[in-house]
Amino acid sequence: MQRNRRTFLKQAGAGAAVLAAASALPTRFAVAQKAKLKLGLMLPYTGTYAALGHNITDAMNLRLAEAGNKLGGREYEIVKLDDESAPPKGKDNAARLLVRDKCDLLIGTVHSGVAIAMAQVAKEENKFLVIPNAGAVQLTRQNCSPKLFRTSFSNWQPAYPSGDVALKDGHKTAVIMTWKYPAGFESAGGFKDSFVKGGGKIIKEILPDFPSVEFQAGLTEIASLKPDCVYVFFAGAGALKFMKDYEAAGLKASIQLYGPGFLTDGVYKQAGSAAEGIKTTLHYADDLDTPVNKKFRAAFKKATTREADVYAVQGYDTGTFLIQGLDAVKGDISAEKPLIKAWEGVKIDSPRGIFTLSWSHEPIQDIYLRQIYSGDEKLLGVAHKALADSGSGCVMA
Ligand code: PHB
């Protein structure tokens, strides 16, 4: 794999010489010529997270279309790549977009392991990376970077309030079940931070490999351990299968299920009775009663015939983020310092509510408590107001 990447980059090197000559021209010349901005969009369009990638893409395009399909007055083109949520291919795919296709900026992705690989390549190539989902905490902590921004969440963020919710519901013991990869560990970590601090006890952590949907052995173990509650991190098609299996195993009626809202978002309608009663925390809720949310949901439905979910919201907000930054520099992405300043100062009037970015380039946002009730997702309240990731270990240099 490593050898392939080196070979690829070497081949790309010949093109890079031409690129270097071209970039010696004054940037203003290029901008005056209104060369199209090239956006590299790397997301999963196949596999367990496929629906997430599609919703991010479609909602981002919707937002850009609302702004006349221009960024700071410049036309743009999008180069799309299916990353298959496959971390081993992450670096080659990111290099393909930045080196071979000469994209000006990279946008992606859903899976934390792939996003970590993308961030390494973006740093090597000295390019901007905007993350519309993946919550890997290191990207706003020890591996934060001036040209790396996130419009979504850190995996700790929606998880942390859920431990308190479970305690308030009277639970004292929990089993955690999550896919065995950074997002799962970090989400579990957020739950433990509040649940254990408040006196709760974790009696077991069950860790199937990503993206396995072989949940049976874990469910059998949960049935014998009989915890007060279960906390899980699953998303997309895997989350749908998990909810159905949990119900089929006869656990739903006796052991309350919690998780970040990724468990139910985009799939609770298909899950039917299996989703009923599940309580989740997330930085979005379908029925937020604001004009921005209502307008967004209607527009997304009209454009795609699908219901919006948190992934669509993050795609839409990524569109707003691009617009606000590139408008501030009139489309000149080489004006790096003013662009970073503009992006650090964004105030996004999102369907999730207004949010700004922390010093480590990550949304400071309300986390909502939601529950599936009579086939709909109901907003129960704000679980944590204006929650920010600690950004601990982040040095912006
Ligand atoms: C992640 O890998 O960070 C991730 C993936 C899917 C989600 C949330 C987080 O729904």
Residues whose N, C-alpha, C, O or C-beta is under 5 A from the ligand:
A	BS01	PHB	V110 H111 S112 A134 G135 A136 A183 A235 F262
